[in-house]
Amino acid sequence: MTRWTLRGATTSYVVEVASHGQWAQLVAWGPHAVADGPSLLAPVGTEHFIPRVDIEPLEYGVKGVRYTTAPELVVIGDDGSDELRPLFVSASGSATRRSAAAPATAAAPLGSADTPVAAGGGDGLELGFVDDLRGVRIVLHYRVPAGLDVVERWVSVHNDGGEELRLRQHASAGFVVPTSDGAVVNYLWGEWNSEFQRGSVELRRGRFSIDSRQGITGHSYSPFLSVGEQSGPAWGVQLAWSGSWEMSAEVDTTGQTRIQAGRLASSLGLTLGPGESWVSPNAVGAFSNDGLDGLARVFHAYQRTFSRGLPQKVLYNSWFATEFDVRAAHQLELAKRAVRAGVETFVVDDGWFVGRSDDTGGLGDWDVDQEAFPDGLGSFIADLKEIGLGFGLWVEPESVSPSSELAAKHPEWILQTPGREPLLVRNQLLLDLSRDDVAEWIWATLDRLLSSYEISYLKWDANRPRLDAGDQRRDLDGRVVENLYKILDRLRAEHPQVVVEGCAGGGARVDLGMAARVDTLWPSDNTAPLDRLSIQRGFLTGYSPHLMSSWVTDAEGTHDGRERSLDFRFHVAMAGGLGIGADLSRWTDEQLATAARHIAQYKEIRDVVANGKVYQLAEGTQYVAEDRSVVFLWNTGDGNVRGTLPTRPRGIPLVQLDPAQNYRVGTEVYPGSYLLQVGVPWDDSTDSQCLVITPSN
């Protein structure tokens, strides 16, 4: 038996391969103290009707080794057999290795070209298994980035034999969660205008699964599952994939929980020819001893390693003010009012290009509409610059309108099943991004726009699912996502000054794969204050606030339309990347003055919001940095906001303060012990507050 320990900031992930070499299994996953103890996951007792392996805590189950529980990998050969019997052949990496009769040593350096090693070091491990009969080599990859409590896992499958293989099932990993009698499984669900709703299910035994079959991450579920409650140990898994995916949590008859994550298998599976290899997307597991709130902070810290650290500038987006009626003079008037409020970037949304008077035309013909900008877009950008604003632009480069010139010129580029009419969604079709010529055209279009104009912000939208399948013999999902990622990576490399926002009809493309390639994400088209507060609370369960784009608008709620003050609306939006999307031509001078006051405060605290540790309070959220905290409080009930009835002040206890230190809250000074136990006073005279907590010398 050989055991390896991958160490994070406060946690360890321990795997071993038994002397028989037939599989790898989890020994421990949790605080460092668990690493050197005996395994608490190994089953005891005698199995009678099923093989022993089906109750072992396997890291990766292969059909042919595991039979009665869902495997991660199913490989079918030319003879129709779907079984493999791979044996352990090699290990490499920087994880600590301990054999049954040997002291701890460091394994050899990582040797796989498939390993996406990121900056910052950390522990890595590769475990190789080979099935000589079929000629299949399977490598389990692990990486624990330095200073973090996450483990990245992925698998590569190599066809070293002479026959064509088909991967019928191909998950990235199976994460064993150390439970003994079931689990509370948490997930994020939703729909358009109601994304990131929090749900949970008590799973004593059985299987719970979520997925997306839309060719995009989707509104319905987020590729995220966690096990745990508000306090105590919590584990979570996310998948870095922006196409179709599936995740499941299964509690077997022994009470052990296992989370499986990976790409959704296509109807025909993935073809792997002789000499070819396939690499799965990353599945990322995280652990915290501080409940689900602590688990969120672990994921936030991981996602911040992707950030380029570009400043979170306050933007104005003109969509709600103008929709498709884009006219340069009107846009400039909106911009001048936005400047009065303190906005830094002006974004022109849909409707700026030829043929785009409504949502039935124009997509694909990405040339500036001369009627909308008679002096040219460059002149408009110069006007913005003169009044102190940067410029941003909306695009939807993967879609095409049937009436566009592009559709007429390249009908072969439209994704469809031969002989059948393509499915029209939102009056638009999709380009076949699995084609390299389409990918190159999208890149060239974006590069032309960004090179021709002084654009500092790019809003990339995607307003429909990918439902037309076409030829299933190719890896459509894999090729589309691969080309999408290549374009986004190239944008970062060749236009590093451009902030890229990921959007997909709201929050339909929020996942770790996008978080690593864009600077901000649009959680939902629903901007009404109470609805949005619920959406943002769910978003922060799995995703960092530096990624959370949020606007102040005049929208009424889809689900909860109760009025809230303009202060409330700003405080909701200031909890992420602040923007304004209201029709400023209708705002009074008093409203603009209120906006200017909040934006000025936001500019003082935005680094804390983007990079601080997030703690959910009884009626708000606290962002904690080394030198200060920012606290948002929201009254989400009916409340006594008009002050017409007698009441008494409440206290909202804070966290992460020194009880022996005094702190300034506005004009008042309080002992840290008071703020921790009693809290900041709130008398319901306002429906929200934004407080800055600083040490008082």
Summary of the structure (lengths in Angstrom):
residues: 697
radius of gyration: 26.7
end to end distance: 57.8
largest distance: 82.7
contacts: 2422
relative contact order: 0.09
helix: 22%
strand: 33%
